[in-house]
């Protein structure tokens, strides 16, 4: 027999699928109400009916496709490099003092692309999974492991899901409006389609408002290159907290999520830049509210980033390209691309 703890976990996992099932039921009903009750049963003009059905199915396919990708995409690459070996784990467990434990974790983290710290300045470590936490990752209560469940691997799909669901609801609201008005002015016969048209308009318009605010908020997060948690609590680095620590500029922030090839931007196919375990940081444009870094500190951090062998993939080259291009553009904008020229002008 399975232990009671595993049965409890399985029950919780079933509960997590209830919102997914609810959305699927709403979408299935909206499809029936729009296609059958509105277009087939109510709309009399053949040309209008064909246009409505073609556009509706276009939005519907992209909406369902992006939602499927958001739910079923594997959130994270393997984290073998961040797991502690058996001797290191035993050494860490034998230490009682927090200072000694942190010294061990700092030694293990120095060869990994880990730049964020806890608010107290300690190395981020998961006691449940026994691994060093990669930047921007947390222990997820849904999957019960260190992950970024809505993050690197499926954040583009989530953004497209919000965009296409908003377009879907707006299209349904706009095309259903005239028949909704006819319902109140007694312009439609008293049939079953009446009630589907009424509730379809209310549901689509209500979801349009909520989705518009949610989509606008996540567009702001993409432009700032922040996660939802980072929007409320700035990430902490070795030099302190910096809410703009991962921001490379609006253009490069967008490309980090959607990729370089524009033809893939509107499609729910993976095109994000990176590996999900390490992220480029922009320390040349610090938050003006935070203490500034010295040039020596900046250069040492940059050289440390370039010397990291992890991960040995071409995706890391794209990350470095984003970082280097972002730094050069910021220097040109601020007029400090050549320190020698600045000294000459001052003298």
Buried (B, 14 or more C-beta within 10 A) or exposed (E): EEEEEEEEEEEEEEEEEEEEEEEEEEBEBBBEBBBEBBBEBBBEEEEEBEBBBEEBEBBBEBBBBBBEBBBEBEBBBEBEBBBBEEEBBEBBEEEEEEEEBBEBBEEBBEEBBBBBBEEEEBBBBBEEBBBBBBBBBBBBEEEEBBBBBBBBBBBBBBBBBBBBBBBBBBBBBEBBEEBBEBBEEEEBEEEEBBEBBBBBBEBBBEBBEEBBEEBEEBBEBBBBBBBEEBBEEBBBBEBBBBBBBBBBBEEBBBBBBBBEEEEBBEBBBBBBBBBBBBBBBBBBBBBEEBEEBEEEEBEEBBEEBEEBEBBEEEBBEBBEBBBEBBBEBBBEEEEEBEEEEEEEEEE
